[in-house]
Every structure is written in C-alpha cells, then in structure tokens.
C-alpha cells in the first residue's frame, strides 16, 4: 500500500524546509538532528514509577544504563534489555527513553537500556562487545537490579535490533526468554529488492544504510562476521523465541524478514509482522503514527506472553 499519509506529510514538509539527509551531515550534526527528530515524533514520555541512571562495567570502561521500574515491589521483575537505534553511530539512552517508558508500563516489566559505544569513534565489534557484556552483567547481578534471571529478554530497533540479535548469538551468554527485533539490520551485503525499491532521497534509503555501515565497520570484510550480520550465522538453532517487526517502505525490510525465515527454519518460534504503509523509524513515532502504538502493543503482548510462560513452565 502507499506510504502512510502522516509519514508522507512529514516527508514532504522536510523537503519543503530543505532538511538535509543525515548522511550529508557531519557525525555531530547528524547525532543532534536524529535526537531532535525522534523527540518531535515521540510525544511526551509516559511517567514510570522509578527511572534510575547508573553505570555498569564494560570492556572499554563503564557503560551508562537507565533502569525503568514500573511498580513499587521488592520482588524481582521480568526484564527487557533494550538497545537504541541509530546505525551504531547515532543515539544514546535518551533516544529510546519514550519507547522504554511505554514498554515498561505496557508489559509491565522492568526495562534497562544500555549506552553502548558509538562508531566511528568505536567501530565494530565495540557495540556488540558492550551489549553482550551489559546483558551478562545484568544477569550476573540480577538480585541487585531486581531482575528475575529466568525472565530476561533483549530488544531493540534498527541497529539496536541488530545488536539484540547479535547478543542472542553468544552461546556463552545468559539464557534469554525472548528477543524482539524491530526492523533490524541483518546483512551487510544488503542486496535485496527492498533495498533497491526504497530509494527516495528524502527518506531512509540505501545511501543511509551504506553511510551507517561505513561508520561502523573498520573493514568491509568485518561485515561478514555474524556478530555484524546475523543473517550470515550458520546455526540459529536454540535461539530464544523471536518477534521480528518490519516496515513495508523500508530498505531493511527484506533482510529482516529473511532473518525471521532463517530462525523459523532453525526451529525457533517466530512471529514476523510487516506493518503496511510504514517506513523505517516508525516505531519511535508514537506521538504521530497510530501504527507505532499498535507495534508497541504487539511487542508488549509478545514479551508478556513469553515472560508468563517462564512462570508456568
């Protein structure tokens, strides 16, 4: 179906205002523009009972995390570790603040977002190493954080979805109840129909994707590592149940859907949902796009269901 009318209007307004694509900006300009755009489309974040900033040890130094706890209780809570999007080069724990608040209340569960190191200052595999270390530390220190270690999941959007998938590929990591991948990058090669079809210069397009990969990878051949391109992993069996969300008008659509197929072929329980009329980034636009709220509700129900299964297993 055609691009959603709200997204079309946002795109046309940006063109009329002369807004430049992020890939034409310096990294500092792009980071500021990305955060401003997300805040403008996200709306006011929901109040959450407790929101706490702290640091945890990482392989390159302490990592900032933000903990969202929706209720007053001394009992351990099911917990989703959320990785923000931004092409591994943009974003921070502030980028996903509104998403994490909404999910904490909707599941309900504790949500912890991780401030992994960004490229190009810290190229692959720094972000993967940080996310794996953070999830491992959270599991190992579950009692301190009020985490139920039997009900621990990972989630993320865009590059955050890529990182969530990479975390699950670490067979030495903690057992996970579920994974949520929202329009994830899964293949550096990215030669797909959706990559060729969605080439609007005023939207997220193949040049955007190449710009992000160019910042992230120290060498093109690093993109063949499954920790960078999860679709290239030989064995996906035994991974946690997955929800994979894609957007119809997104260059990353096909590689996300192919990853869902690979997981299913490996025997992993998978729910794959394509949101019609949507473009990359819609999940963060709950203030202006109805489908963003629908997708959040789907994510919340998926996590709730898998957390509940762990209780009754």
N, C-alpha and C positions, 0 to 999 in steps of 0.2 A: 504494500500500500504506500501512498505518498508519505513524505516526511510529515510528521505531526504538525498541525498548524501553529502551535505555540513555538515549536522549535524553528519552523520556517520563519516566523516573525522575528525571533531572536537573531537568526542568521541574517535576515535582510536588514535589520537595524544595525547590526555590527558592520555590514558592508557600507551602509549609508554613512555611518560615523567614521569610516576609514580605519577601523580597527585592524591592525596587522596580525597575521598569524603568529602564533608563539614561536614557530621555527624561524621567523625573521628577526627575532629579538635576541638580545644578549641573555645569558642564563639568569642574571639578576633581574632583568626586566620581565622575563618570562615567569619567574617564580612569583613576583609581585602581581602580575596580571592574572595568573592562574588562581591564586588565592582570592583575589578580588572578585573574579567571575564566579567562583564557587560560592562565596558568601552571598553574592547578589541573588543567585538562583536557589540557594538552600532554604532561605527563610530563617526565622528565629528558631534556634535550637530549643528542644524541649527541656524543661527542668528535670534533673535527675537527683535522686536523694543525696548521693555523695559523689563528687568528682575530685580526684586527687592526682596531682602531678608528683612524680618521683623519678628516680633513676635506677637502672639495673646494670650489672656488669655486662659488657660486650667485648668482642675480640679486639676492637680498636679503641676501647675506652668505654666509659659509662654511656648508656643509651637512655634517652628520655622516654618515659611511658606515661600514659594517662589512664587512670582507672575509673570506670563508671560503674557505680554500685546502686541498683535501683531501689533497694529496700534496706531497712534497718534490721539486721539479723547477725547473730554470731555464727550462724550455720554457714558452711561452705556453699558456694553458689556455682551452678554451671557457668562456664566462662568461654566467651569467644574472643580470640586474639585477632584484632583487625589491623590490616596493613593498608595504608592510604595509597591512592593512585597518584600519578604524576610522571609517568615514564621514567621512573628511577632517578630523575633529575630535578623534579619539582615536588613541592608538597612538604608537609610536616604533620605533626599530630593535630595541628589546628585545622588542616584540610578536611579531615574526616570527623571533626567534632560533632557536627549535626547528625551525621549518619550514626555514629556510635551512641549518641544520646537516644535517638529513635529506636535503635535495636535493643538497647539495654531495657527500655521500658516495654517494648512490644513483646519480647520473647517470654517473660522477662529473664534476664541473665546479667551477669557481670560482663562487661566488655573492657578489654585492655588494648589500647592502640600503642604501637611501637614506633619510635622515631629513629628509623634505620638511617645509615649514612647514605648521602646522595652522590650521584655522579654529576659532573665529570671529576669532581674532587676525589671521589672514591668509586672507582669503577668495579665492575663485576670481578669477583664474587662478593664484594663487601656487603651489599644489601642482603644477599642470601645468607651470608655468614651471620649477620646481625639478627635477622629474623629467626633463624634456627637457634641461635644462642638464647634469644629472648624467650622463645617458647620453651626451650629446655629449662631455663632458669625459673620460669613461671611454674612449670610442672614440679620442679625440684623444691620450690619454696611455696607450694600450694597452701600450706597451713597459714603461713604469714600473710598471704594475699587473700585468704578466704576463698580459695579455688577448690572446687570438687575435681580432683585429678581424673576421675572416671568420666567426667563430663566436660571435656576440654575440646574446643573446636578452633579452626582457623578460617579466616575470611578476608576478602579484600576485593577492591575494584581496580580494573585496568592493570597497571604494573603491580598493584597490590594483590590482584588475583594471581598474577604470575608468581609472586613471592609466596603466596599461600600454597599454591601447587608445589613449588619447589620445597617448601617445608615438609610437605607430606612425603616427598620422595626420599627423605632422610630416614632410612630404615633404622638408624640408631636412635632416632628421636622418640619422644613420648608417644604413647598410644593416643589417637585422636578419635573423637566421636563423629566428626563430620568436617567437611570442607565446603566453603561457599566461594565460588569463583565468578565474579561479575565482569563480563566482557574482558577476559584475561588475554594477555599476550601469551602465546604458547609455542611459537615457531619463528625464530629469527629470519628464516628464509622467506616466509610470508608471501609466497607467490600463489595467491588464491583468487577466486572470482570476486569475492567481496573486496579484496584489496584493489583490484583493478576497477571495479564498478564505482566505488565510493571515493571519487577523486575531486570533489568540489573544493576549489582553492580556498573557499571561505569557511570550510568545515574541517574537522579532524580527518586527515586523509593520509595517503601513502607517504607523502613527504613528512608529515608529522611523525609517523611511525619510524621512518628512517632516521629522523633527527634525534628521536629518543634513543634508539638503538646505538646511534653513533656516539652519543654521550656515555652510554652505559658500558659498552664493550671496549676493552683495551685493544683487542684484535678481533677482526671479523670471525676468525675461526672459533673464538670463545662462544659464539652463538650456537655452535653445535653441541655444546655441553648441555645435557638435560636439565641442569640446575638453572640454565638461562632459557632453554627451550624445552619445557616439559613434554611437549609432543614427541620429542626425539628419544624419550626414555624407552628402553627395550621392554621393561617389565613394569606394568602398572597394577599387577595383581596385589590384592591385600590392602589397597589404599582405603582411606575412610570414605564412607558414602558422600556423594558429591551433589551439589546443586550448581549448575552452570547456567548463568544468565547471559544472553546475547541480545544485541540490538540490530534490527533489520538494516539500518543505514549506517553500518559501521565497518570499516576496513578489517577489523579483527573478528568479525562475525564467524567466518568460515573456520578459522583456526581454533576458535573457542568451541565451536560445535564438533569439529573433528576430535578435539581432546575429549569431549564428552563421549563420543563414539568409542574412542580407544579405551576409556575407562570401562564402559559397558562391555566391550569385547573381552576385557580382562576379568570380568565378573564382579566389578564394583557397582553397587547400587547407584544409579544416576537419575537425577531429574534435570532435564535440559529444557529451558524455556526461552524462546525468542520473542522479544517484545516488538510487535509490529509498529511501524511508523517512527520508531525511536532511533536516536543517534548515539554515538559514543558519548559518555558522560552523563546520560540522563538520570542515572541512579542517584546522583548528587543534587538533583534539581527538584527536590520535593516541594519547594516553595512555589513552583510554577508549572510543574508537569504532573498530571494525575498518575501516569504510569510509573513514576518514581515511587509514589506511595504504594501502588499495587505491588511493585517489585519488593519493596521493603517488607510488606505484609507476607509475601511469599517466602522471603528469607527468614523472617521471624518464625513462621509456621514450620519451616523445614528444620531450623535449629531446635525449636521446642520439641518437635516430634522425636528427633534423634537423642536429645537430652533425656526425654521421658523414657525412651526405650532402654537407655542405660540404667535407669532407676528400676525398671521392671524386669531387666534381664536376669 
